[in-house]
Amino acid sequence: MPTPDHPPHPDRLTPCMTEEPETWFADTPDGVEFAKALCGTCPLRQACLEGALARREPWGVWGGELFDNGRVVPRKRPRGRPRKHPVPA
Protein backbone atom coordinates (compact mmCIF):
# COMPACT_ATOMS: atom_id res chain seq x y z
CA MET A 1 0.00 0.00 0.00
CA PRO A 2 1.26 3.49 -0.66
CA THR A 3 2.71 5.21 2.37
CA PRO A 4 3.95 8.76 3.02
CA ASP A 5 7.49 7.51 2.34
CA HIS A 6 6.46 5.77 -0.88
CA PRO A 7 3.54 7.63 -2.48
CA PRO A 8 1.99 6.16 -5.64
CA HIS A 9 2.94 7.53 -9.02
CA PRO A 10 0.37 10.22 -9.84
CA ASP A 11 -0.55 8.61 -13.17
CA ARG A 12 -1.00 5.08 -11.87
CA LEU A 13 -3.48 3.65 -9.41
CA THR A 14 -2.21 0.73 -7.39
CA PRO A 15 -4.42 -2.25 -6.47
CA CYS A 16 -4.61 -1.13 -2.84
CA MET A 17 -6.03 2.19 -4.01
CA THR A 18 -8.80 0.61 -6.08
CA GLU A 19 -9.81 -2.39 -3.94
CA GLU A 20 -11.70 -2.29 -0.65
CA PRO A 21 -9.45 -2.07 2.43
CA GLU A 22 -10.88 -5.35 3.75
CA THR A 23 -9.30 -7.12 0.77
CA TRP A 24 -5.86 -6.83 2.39
CA PHE A 25 -7.06 -8.22 5.74
CA ALA A 26 -9.06 -11.23 4.53
CA ASP A 27 -10.38 -13.86 6.94
CA THR A 28 -10.14 -16.77 4.52
CA PRO A 29 -7.17 -18.43 2.82
CA ASP A 30 -8.79 -17.80 -0.60
CA GLY A 31 -9.21 -14.12 0.24
CA VAL A 32 -5.55 -13.84 1.22
CA GLU A 33 -4.43 -15.53 -2.01
CA PHE A 34 -6.62 -13.11 -3.99
CA ALA A 35 -4.99 -10.12 -2.27
CA LYS A 36 -1.50 -11.54 -2.85
CA ALA A 37 -2.31 -12.01 -6.55
CA LEU A 38 -3.42 -8.39 -6.85
CA CYS A 39 -0.02 -7.29 -5.54
CA GLY A 40 1.70 -9.22 -8.32
CA THR A 41 1.30 -6.42 -10.87
CA CYS A 42 1.88 -3.50 -8.51
CA PRO A 43 4.91 -1.31 -9.29
CA LEU A 44 5.26 -0.49 -5.58
CA ARG A 45 5.28 -4.11 -4.43
CA GLN A 46 8.90 -4.18 -3.25
CA ALA A 47 8.71 -0.79 -1.51
CA CYS A 48 5.46 -1.82 0.17
CA LEU A 49 7.00 -5.07 1.42
CA GLU A 50 10.14 -3.33 2.69
CA GLY A 51 8.05 -0.74 4.53
CA ALA A 52 5.84 -3.40 6.11
CA LEU A 53 8.90 -5.33 7.28
CA ALA A 54 10.45 -2.18 8.74
CA ARG A 55 7.21 -1.31 10.56
CA ARG A 56 6.65 -4.94 11.63
CA GLU A 57 3.06 -4.78 10.39
CA PRO A 58 0.99 -6.97 12.71
CA TRP A 59 -1.13 -8.58 10.00
CA GLY A 60 -2.54 -8.34 6.50
CA VAL A 61 -1.18 -8.59 2.97
CA TRP A 62 1.64 -6.15 2.24
CA GLY A 63 3.80 -6.23 -0.88
CA GLY A 64 2.33 -9.56 -1.92
CA GLU A 65 3.19 -11.30 1.35
CA LEU A 66 1.02 -12.30 4.30
CA PHE A 67 2.00 -10.89 7.68
CA ASP A 68 1.05 -12.41 11.02
CA ASN A 69 2.42 -10.90 14.23
CA GLY A 70 4.94 -8.83 12.30
CA ARG A 71 6.42 -11.77 10.36
CA VAL A 72 5.90 -13.04 6.83
CA VAL A 73 4.06 -16.38 6.80
CA PRO A 74 3.50 -18.61 3.75
CA ARG A 75 -0.28 -18.94 4.03
CA LYS A 76 -3.27 -18.34 6.23
CA ARG A 77 -4.47 -21.29 8.22
CA PRO A 78 -8.19 -21.98 8.04
CA ARG A 79 -10.23 -21.37 11.15
CA GLY A 80 -10.85 -24.19 13.58
CA ARG A 81 -8.78 -27.03 14.88
CA PRO A 82 -6.52 -28.97 12.53
CA ARG A 83 -7.69 -32.43 11.52
CA LYS A 84 -6.32 -35.37 13.49
CA HIS A 85 -6.02 -37.39 10.30
CA PRO A 86 -5.30 -35.86 6.90
CA VAL A 87 -7.98 -36.15 4.26
CA PRO A 88 -6.88 -38.38 1.36
CA ALA A 89 -6.29 -36.43 -1.86
N, CA, C and O atoms as a printed pandas DataFrame, in Angstrom:
     atom_number atom_name residue_name chain_id  residue_number  x_coord  y_coord  z_coord
0              1         N          MET        A               1    0.835   -1.169    0.000
1              2        CA          MET        A               1    0.000    0.000    0.000
2              3         C          MET        A               1    0.882    1.236    0.000
3              4         O          MET        A               1    1.940    1.242    0.630
4              5         N          PRO        A               2    0.464    2.274   -0.693
5              6        CA          PRO        A               2    1.262    3.489   -0.659
6              7         C          PRO        A               2    1.354    4.041    0.758
7              8         O          PRO        A               2    0.407    3.955    1.540
8              9         N          THR        A               3    2.490    4.597    1.065
9             10        CA          THR        A               3    2.712    5.209    2.371
10            11         C          THR        A               3    3.273    6.599    2.151
11            12         O          THR        A               3    3.639    6.933    1.024
12            13         N          PRO        A               4    3.354    7.430    3.197
13            14        CA          PRO        A               4    3.947    8.755    3.023
14            15         C          PRO        A               4    5.376    8.691    2.479
15            16         O          PRO        A               4    5.793    9.579    1.735
16            17         N          ASP        A               5    6.125    7.654    2.842
17            18        CA          ASP        A               5    7.494    7.515    2.344
18            19         C          ASP        A               5    7.548    7.027    0.899
19            20         O          ASP        A               5    8.518    7.286    0.188
20            21         N          HIS        A               6    6.509    6.324    0.471
21            22        CA          HIS        A               6    6.457    5.774   -0.884
22            23         C          HIS        A               6    5.086    6.061   -1.499
23            24         O          HIS        A               6    4.261    5.156   -1.621
24            25         N          PRO        A               7    4.840    7.314   -1.885
25            26        CA          PRO        A               7    3.537    7.626   -2.481
26            27         C          PRO        A               7    3.405    6.988   -3.861
27            28         O          PRO        A               7    4.412    6.711   -4.512
28            29         N          PRO        A               8    2.168    6.751   -4.315
29            30        CA          PRO        A               8    1.988    6.162   -5.639
30            31         C          PRO        A               8    2.358    7.166   -6.717
31            32         O          PRO        A               8    2.336    8.376   -6.490
32            33         N          HIS        A               9    2.695    6.656   -7.881
33            34        CA          HIS        A               9    2.944    7.529   -9.021
34            35         C          HIS        A               9    1.625    8.212   -9.355
35            36         O          HIS        A               9    0.587    7.551   -9.361
36            37         N          PRO        A              10    1.630    9.508   -9.631
37            38        CA          PRO        A              10    0.368   10.223   -9.842
38            39         C          PRO        A              10   -0.448    9.724  -11.023
39            40         O          PRO        A              10   -1.662    9.925  -11.056
40            41         N          ASP        A              11    0.190    9.078  -11.993
41            42        CA          ASP        A              11   -0.545    8.608  -13.165
42            43         C          ASP        A              11   -0.990    7.156  -13.062
43            44         O          ASP        A              11   -1.614    6.636  -13.988
44            45         N          ARG        A              12   -0.684    6.503  -11.964
45            46        CA          ARG        A              12   -0.999    5.080  -11.870
46            47         C          ARG        A              12   -1.678    4.768  -10.543
47            48         O          ARG        A              12   -1.177    5.125   -9.477
48            49         N          LEU        A              13   -2.806    4.107  -10.620
49            50        CA          LEU        A              13   -3.480    3.651   -9.409
50            51         C          LEU        A              13   -2.975    2.257   -9.076
51            52         O          LEU        A              13   -2.875    1.400   -9.954
52            53         N          THR        A              14   -2.664    2.036   -7.831
53            54        CA          THR        A              14   -2.207    0.725   -7.387
54            55         C          THR        A              14   -3.411   -0.096   -6.926
55            56         O          THR        A              14   -4.453    0.473   -6.600
56            57         N          PRO        A              15   -3.285   -1.427   -6.894
57            58        CA          PRO        A              15   -4.420   -2.251   -6.474
58            59         C          PRO        A              15   -4.976   -1.858   -5.104
59            60         O          PRO        A              15   -6.188   -1.907   -4.894
60            61         N          CYS        A              16   -4.110   -1.473   -4.178
61            62        CA          CYS        A              16   -4.609   -1.131   -2.844
62            63         C          CYS        A              16   -5.386    0.180   -2.841
63            64         O          CYS        A              16   -6.095    0.480   -1.881
64            65         N          MET        A              17   -5.258    0.958   -3.907
65            66        CA          MET        A              17   -6.029    2.194   -4.010
66            67         C          MET        A              17   -7.397    1.955   -4.637
67            68         O          MET        A              17   -8.310    2.762   -4.458
68            69         N          THR        A              18   -7.547    0.859   -5.368
69            70        CA          THR        A              18   -8.799    0.610   -6.079
70            71         C          THR        A              18   -9.655   -0.476   -5.430
71            72         O          THR        A              18  -10.861   -0.529   -5.673
72            73         N          GLU        A              19   -9.066   -1.328   -4.624
73            74        CA          GLU        A              19   -9.813   -2.394   -3.938
74            75         C          GLU        A              19  -10.263   -1.915   -2.559
75            76         O          GLU        A              19   -9.733   -0.942   -2.024
76            77         N          GLU        A              20  -11.231   -2.601   -2.004
77            78        CA          GLU        A              20  -11.702   -2.291   -0.653
78            79         C          GLU        A              20  -10.607   -2.598    0.367
79            80         O          GLU        A              20   -9.869   -3.567    0.188
80            81         N          PRO        A              21  -10.482   -1.810    1.422
81            82        CA          PRO        A              21   -9.448   -2.069    2.434
82            83         C          PRO        A              21   -9.518   -3.473    3.033
83            84         O          PRO        A              21   -8.487   -4.053    3.375
84            85         N          GLU        A              22  -10.726   -4.020    3.160
85            86        CA          GLU        A              22  -10.883   -5.346    3.754
86            87         C          GLU        A              22  -10.188   -6.429    2.931
87            88         O          GLU        A              22   -9.862   -7.497    3.451
88            89         N          THR        A              23   -9.963   -6.151    1.647
89            90        CA          THR        A              23   -9.299   -7.122    0.771
90            91         C          THR        A              23   -7.953   -7.538    1.338
91            92         O          THR        A              23   -7.573   -8.705    1.241
92            93         N          TRP        A              24   -7.233   -6.602    1.925
93            94        CA          TRP        A              24   -5.859   -6.830    2.389
94            95         C          TRP        A              24   -5.804   -7.458    3.776
95            96         O          TRP        A              24   -4.726   -7.772    4.281
96            97         N          PHE        A              25   -6.977   -7.641    4.392
97            98        CA          PHE        A              25   -7.057   -8.218    5.736
98            99         C          PHE        A              25   -8.107   -9.329    5.744
99           100         O          PHE        A              25   -8.939   -9.403    6.648
100          101         N          ALA        A              26   -8.058  -10.182    4.734
101          102        CA          ALA        A              26   -9.063  -11.227    4.531
102          103         C          ALA        A              26   -9.047  -12.256    5.654
103          104         O          ALA        A              26   -8.014  -12.526    6.266
104          105         N          ASP        A              27  -10.225  -12.823    5.906
105          106        CA          ASP        A              27  -10.376  -13.855    6.936
106          107         C          ASP        A              27  -10.155  -15.265    6.400
107          108         O          ASP        A              27   -9.918  -16.194    7.171
108          109         N          THR        A              28  -10.233  -15.425    5.093
109          110        CA          THR        A              28  -10.144  -16.768    4.520
110          111         C          THR        A              28   -8.845  -16.949    3.735
111          112         O          THR        A              28   -8.285  -15.977    3.227
112          113         N          PRO        A              29   -8.369  -18.181    3.635
113          114        CA          PRO        A              29   -7.173  -18.426    2.816
114          115         C          PRO        A              29   -7.356  -17.988    1.360
115          116         O          PRO        A              29   -6.431  -17.440    0.760
116          117         N          ASP        A              30   -8.544  -18.223    0.788
117          118        CA          ASP        A              30   -8.789  -17.800   -0.595
118          119         C          ASP        A              30   -8.726  -16.282   -0.727
119          120         O          ASP        A              30   -8.204  -15.762   -1.713
120          121         N          GLY        A              31   -9.254  -15.579    0.257
121          122        CA          GLY        A              31   -9.206  -14.120    0.243
122          123         C          GLY        A              31   -7.785  -13.593    0.311
123          124         O          GLY        A              31   -7.444  -12.615   -0.355
124          125         N          VAL        A              32   -6.962  -14.238    1.114
125          126        CA          VAL        A              32   -5.553  -13.845    1.224
126          127         C          VAL        A              32   -4.840  -14.082   -0.101
127          128         O          VAL        A              32   -4.079  -13.228   -0.554
128          129         N          GLU        A              33   -5.076  -15.229   -0.726
129          130        CA          GLU        A              33   -4.430  -15.527   -2.009
130          131         C          GLU        A              33   -4.868  -14.537   -3.083
131          132         O          GLU        A              33   -4.069  -14.159   -3.940
132          133         N          PHE        A              34   -6.126  -14.117   -3.044
133          134        CA          PHE        A              34   -6.619  -13.112   -3.987
134          135         C          PHE        A              34   -5.858  -11.800   -3.795
135          136         O          PHE        A              34   -5.412  -11.195   -4.770
136          137         N          ALA        A              35   -5.710  -11.362   -2.559
137          138        CA          ALA        A              35   -4.986  -10.117   -2.271
138          139         C          ALA        A              35   -3.531  -10.220   -2.721
139          140         O          ALA        A              35   -2.995   -9.284   -3.314
140          141         N          LYS        A              36   -2.897  -11.345   -2.443
141          142        CA          LYS        A              36   -1.504  -11.535   -2.855
142          143         C          LYS        A              36   -1.375  -11.475   -4.378
143          144         O          LYS        A              36   -0.408  -10.921   -4.901
144          145         N          ALA        A              37   -2.344  -12.043   -5.082
145          146        CA          ALA        A              37   -2.314  -12.014   -6.546
146          147         C          ALA        A              37   -2.449  -10.584   -7.070
147          148         O          ALA        A              37   -1.798  -10.219   -8.048
148          149         N          LEU        A              38   -3.278   -9.783   -6.434
149          150        CA          LEU        A              38   -3.422   -8.390   -6.851
150          151         C          LEU        A              38   -2.104   -7.636   -6.733
151          152         O          LEU        A              38   -1.813   -6.765   -7.553
152          153         N          CYS        A              39   -1.318   -7.958   -5.737
153          154        CA          CYS        A              39   -0.023   -7.291   -5.544
154          155         C          CYS        A              39    0.970   -7.644   -6.646
155          156         O          CYS        A              39    1.936   -6.913   -6.863
156          157         N          GLY        A              40    0.748   -8.738   -7.332
157          158        CA          GLY        A              40    1.702   -9.219   -8.321
158          159         C          GLY        A              40    2.015   -8.241   -9.435
159          160         O          GLY        A              40    3.115   -8.274   -9.987
160          161         N          THR        A              41    1.078   -7.375   -9.779
161          162        CA          THR        A              41    1.298   -6.421  -10.868
162          163         C          THR        A              41    1.621   -5.021  -10.369
163          164         O          THR        A              41    1.792   -4.105  -11.173
164          165         N          CYS        A              42    1.706   -4.844   -9.079
165          166        CA          CYS        A              42    1.881   -3.504   -8.513
166          167         C          CYS        A              42    3.336   -3.031   -8.645
167          168         O          CYS        A              42    4.257   -3.761   -8.279
168          169         N          PRO        A              43    3.546   -1.823   -9.161
169          170        CA          PRO        A              43    4.909   -1.311   -9.291
170          171         C          PRO        A              43    5.545   -0.952   -7.948
171          172         O          PRO        A              43    6.761   -0.778   -7.866
172          173         N          LEU        A              44    4.741   -0.841   -6.909
173          174        CA          LEU        A              44    5.259   -0.494   -5.583
174          175         C          LEU        A              44    5.396   -1.705   -4.672
175          176         O          LEU        A              44    5.608   -1.562   -3.467
176          177         N          ARG        A              45    5.274   -2.889   -5.243
177          178        CA          ARG        A              45    5.279   -4.107   -4.428
178          179         C          ARG        A              45    6.498   -4.196   -3.511
179          180         O          ARG        A              45    6.345   -4.417   -2.309
180          181         N          GLN        A              46    7.687   -4.030   -4.049
181          182        CA          GLN        A              46    8.904   -4.176   -3.250
182          183         C          GLN        A              46    8.985   -3.106   -2.162
183          184         O          GLN        A              46    9.328   -3.413   -1.020
184          185         N          ALA        A              47    8.673   -1.864   -2.500
185          186        CA          ALA        A              47    8.713   -0.785   -1.509
186          187         C          ALA        A              47    7.676   -1.018   -0.412
187          188         O          ALA        A              47    7.930   -0.743    0.760
188          189         N          CYS        A              48    6.515   -1.523   -0.798
189          190        CA          CYS        A              48    5.460   -1.825    0.168
190          191         C          CYS        A              48    5.923   -2.915    1.132
191          192         O          CYS        A              48    5.744   -2.797    2.344
192          193         N          LEU        A              49    6.514   -3.969    0.589
193          194        CA          LEU        A              49    6.999   -5.073    1.416
194          195         C          LEU        A              49    8.098   -4.598    2.362
195          196         O          LEU        A              49    8.079   -4.926    3.548
196          197         N          GLU        A              50    9.047   -3.835    1.849
197          198        CA          GLU        A              50   10.136   -3.331    2.691
198          199         C          GLU        A              50    9.607   -2.446    3.815
199          200         O          GLU        A              50   10.076   -2.533    4.950
200          201         N          GLY        A              51    8.633   -1.598    3.501
201          202        CA          GLY        A              51    8.045   -0.744    4.526
202          203         C          GLY        A              51    7.316   -1.545    5.590
203          204         O          GLY        A              51    7.424   -1.250    6.780
204          205         N          ALA        A              52    6.572   -2.562    5.162
205          206        CA          ALA        A              52    5.841   -3.405    6.113
206          207         C          ALA        A              52    6.795   -4.160    7.023
207          208         O          ALA        A              52    6.537   -4.305    8.218
208          209         N          LEU        A              53    7.901   -4.643    6.460
209          210        CA          LEU        A              53    8.901   -5.334    7.279
210          211         C          LEU        A              53    9.523   -4.377    8.289
211          212         O          LEU        A              53    9.713   -4.735    9.452
212          213         N          ALA        A              54    9.839   -3.170    7.851
213          214        CA          ALA        A              54   10.454   -2.184    8.744
214          215         C          ALA        A              54    9.506   -1.789    9.873
215          216         O          ALA        A              54    9.936   -1.566   11.005
216          217         N          ARG        A              55    8.207   -1.702    9.556
217          218        CA          ARG        A              55    7.205   -1.312   10.563
218          219         C          ARG        A              55    6.726   -2.497   11.390
219          220         O          ARG        A              55    6.004   -2.324   12.372
220          221         N          ARG        A              56    7.132   -3.714   10.989
221          222        CA          ARG        A              56    6.646   -4.941   11.628
222          223         C          ARG        A              56    5.115   -4.947   11.675
223          224         O          ARG        A              56    4.505   -5.086   12.736
224          225         N          GLU        A              57    4.516   -4.789   10.489
225          226        CA          GLU        A              57    3.056   -4.782   10.389
226          227         C          GLU        A              57    2.500   -6.011   11.096
227          228         O          GLU        A              57    2.989   -7.119   10.880
228          229         N          PRO        A              58    1.490   -5.833   11.935
229          230        CA          PRO        A              58    0.988   -6.969   12.707
230          231         C          PRO        A              58    0.264   -8.021   11.868
231          232         O          PRO        A              58    0.349   -9.212   12.168
232          233         N          TRP        A              59   -0.446   -7.597   10.820
233          234        CA          TRP        A              59   -1.133   -8.584   10.001
234          235         C          TRP        A              59   -1.618   -7.955    8.719
235          236         O          TRP        A              59   -1.619   -6.733    8.572
236          237         N          GLY        A              60   -2.034   -8.805    7.783
237          238        CA          GLY        A              60   -2.535   -8.342    6.496
238          239         C          GLY        A              60   -1.578   -8.687    5.373
239          240         O          GLY        A              60   -0.490   -9.217    5.599
240          241         N          VAL        A              61   -2.008   -8.375    4.152
241          242        CA          VAL        A              61   -1.181   -8.594    2.971
242          243         C          VAL        A              61   -0.504   -7.279    2.614
243          244         O          VAL        A              61   -1.162   -6.260    2.403
244          245         N          TRP        A              62    0.815   -7.322    2.550
245          246        CA          TRP        A              62    1.640   -6.149    2.237
246          247         C          TRP        A              62    2.696   -6.574    1.236
247          248         O          TRP        A              62    3.444   -7.517    1.493
248          249         N          GLY        A              63    2.772   -5.901    0.106
249          250        CA          GLY        A              63    3.798   -6.230   -0.880
250          251         C          GLY        A              63    3.712   -7.653   -1.389
251          252         O          GLY        A              63    4.728   -8.244   -1.754
252          253         N          GLY        A              64    2.516   -8.208   -1.418
253          254        CA          GLY        A              64    2.329   -9.563   -1.924
254          255         C          GLY        A              64    2.641  -10.664   -0.935
255          256         O          GLY        A              64    2.658  -11.840   -1.298
256          257         N          GLU        A              65    2.888  -10.299    0.308
257          258        CA          GLU        A              65    3.189  -11.296    1.346
258          259         C          GLU        A              65    2.188  -11.170    2.489
259          260         O          GLU        A              65    1.666  -10.087    2.752
260          261         N          LEU        A              66    1.929  -12.277    3.158
261          262        CA          LEU        A              66    1.020  -12.298    4.297
262          263         C          LEU        A              66    1.808  -12.101    5.584
263          264         O          LEU        A              66    2.792  -12.796    5.835
264          265         N          PHE        A              67    1.366  -11.154    6.389
265          266        CA          PHE        A              67    1.996  -10.887    7.678
266          267         C          PHE        A              67    1.100  -11.385    8.802
267          268         O          PHE        A              67   -0.122  -11.235    8.760
268          269         N          ASP        A              68    1.731  -11.977    9.802
269          270        CA          ASP        A              68    1.050  -12.408   11.023
270          271         C          ASP        A              68    2.006  -12.130   12.173
271          272         O          ASP        A              68    3.111  -12.671   12.215
272          273         N          ASN        A              69    1.583  -11.298   13.091
273          274        CA          ASN        A              69    2.419  -10.902   14.231
274          275         C          ASN        A              69    3.765  -10.328   13.792
275          276         O          ASN        A              69    4.801  -10.614   14.393
276          277         N          GLY        A              70    3.736   -9.516   12.737
277          278        CA          GLY        A              70    4.945   -8.830   12.299
278          279         C          GLY        A              70    5.915   -9.652   11.481
279          280         O          GLY        A              70    7.002   -9.177   11.152
280          281         N          ARG        A              71    5.538  -10.894   11.140
281          282        CA          ARG        A              71    6.418  -11.772   10.357
282          283         C          ARG        A              71    5.700  -12.230    9.094
283          284         O          ARG        A              71    4.474  -12.342    9.068
284          285         N          VAL        A              72    6.464  -12.490    8.065
285          286        CA          VAL        A              72    5.897  -13.043    6.834
286          287         C          VAL        A              72    5.637  -14.528    7.057
287          288         O          VAL        A              72    6.505  -15.258    7.534
288          289         N          VAL        A              73    4.432  -14.963    6.705
289          290        CA          VAL        A              73    4.062  -16.376    6.805
290          291         C          VAL        A              73    3.619  -16.856    5.419
291          292         O          VAL        A              73    3.116  -16.055    4.631
292          293         N          PRO        A              74    3.794  -18.142    5.105
293          294        CA          PRO        A              74    3.500  -18.614    3.747
294          295         C          PRO        A              74    2.015  -18.612    3.386
295          296         O          PRO        A              74    1.662  -18.356    2.235
296          297         N          ARG        A              75    1.154  -18.890    4.342
297          298        CA          ARG        A              75   -0.283  -18.943    4.028
298          299         C          ARG        A              75   -1.095  -18.804    5.309
299          300         O          ARG        A              75   -0.597  -18.981    6.420
300          301         N          LYS        A              76   -2.353  -18.483    5.103
301          302        CA          LYS        A              76   -3.271  -18.337    6.233
302          303         C          LYS        A              76   -3.876  -19.698    6.543
303          304         O          LYS        A              76   -4.364  -20.405    5.661
304          305         N          ARG        A              77   -3.828  -20.036    7.805
305          306        CA          ARG        A              77   -4.467  -21.289    8.223
306          307         C          ARG        A              77   -5.966  -21.078    8.303
307          308         O          ARG        A              77   -6.424  -20.018    8.728
308          309         N          PRO        A              78   -6.743  -22.092    7.893
309          310        CA          PRO        A              78   -8.193  -21.975    8.036
310          311         C          PRO        A              78   -8.578  -21.942    9.518
311          312         O          PRO        A              78   -7.826  -22.388   10.385
312          313         N          ARG        A              79   -9.741  -21.414    9.773
313          314        CA          ARG        A              79  -10.229  -21.371   11.154
314          315         C          ARG        A              79  -10.522  -22.771   11.659
315          316         O          ARG        A              79  -10.740  -23.697   10.879
316          317         N          GLY        A              80  -10.522  -22.908   12.968
317          318        CA          GLY        A              80  -10.851  -24.189   13.581
318          319         C          GLY        A              80   -9.619  -25.005   13.901
319          320         O          GLY        A              80   -8.489  -24.610   13.616
320          321         N          ARG        A              81   -9.868  -26.137   14.493
321          322        CA          ARG        A              81   -8.776  -27.035   14.878
322          323         C          ARG        A              81   -8.297  -27.815   13.672
323          324         O          ARG        A              81   -9.090  -28.132   12.786
324          325         N          PRO        A              82   -7.013  -28.129   13.623
325          326        CA          PRO        A              82   -6.522  -28.974   12.525
326          327         C          PRO        A              82   -7.095  -30.383   12.640
327          328         O          PRO        A              82   -7.436  -30.836   13.732
328          329         N          ARG        A              83   -7.195  -31.057   11.524
329          330        CA          ARG        A              83   -7.693  -32.434   11.524
330          331         C          ARG        A              83   -6.685  -33.348   12.205
331          332         O          ARG        A              83   -5.476  -33.134   12.121
332          333         N          LYS        A              84   -7.202  -34.372   12.883
333          334        CA          LYS        A              84   -6.320  -35.369   13.492
334          335         C          LYS        A              84   -5.700  -36.245   12.423
335          336         O          LYS        A              84   -4.544  -36.654   12.532
336          337         N          HIS        A              85   -6.477  -36.529   11.391
337          338        CA          HIS        A              85   -6.019  -37.394   10.304
338          339         C          HIS        A              85   -6.202  -36.639    8.993
339          340         O          HIS        A              85   -7.288  -36.121    8.729
340          341         N          PRO        A              86   -5.170  -36.568    8.177
341          342        CA          PRO        A              86   -5.300  -35.857    6.898
342          343         C          PRO        A              86   -6.351  -36.495    6.004
343          344         O          PRO        A              86   -6.565  -37.707    6.033
344          345         N          VAL        A              87   -6.996  -35.663    5.218
345          346        CA          VAL        A              87   -7.983  -36.149    4.264
346          347         C          VAL        A              87   -7.237  -36.652    3.034
347          348         O          VAL        A              87   -6.371  -35.951    2.512
348          349         N          PRO        A              88   -7.563  -37.876    2.554
349          350        CA          PRO        A              88   -6.881  -38.385    1.356
350          351         C          PRO        A              88   -7.158  -37.480    0.163
351          352         O          PRO        A              88   -8.260  -36.951    0.013
352          353         N          ALA        A              89   -6.147  -37.310   -0.682
353          354        CA          ALA        A              89   -6.295  -36.427   -1.856
354          355         C          ALA        A              89   -6.918  -37.128   -3.019
355          356         O          ALA        A              89   -7.108  -36.523   -4.074
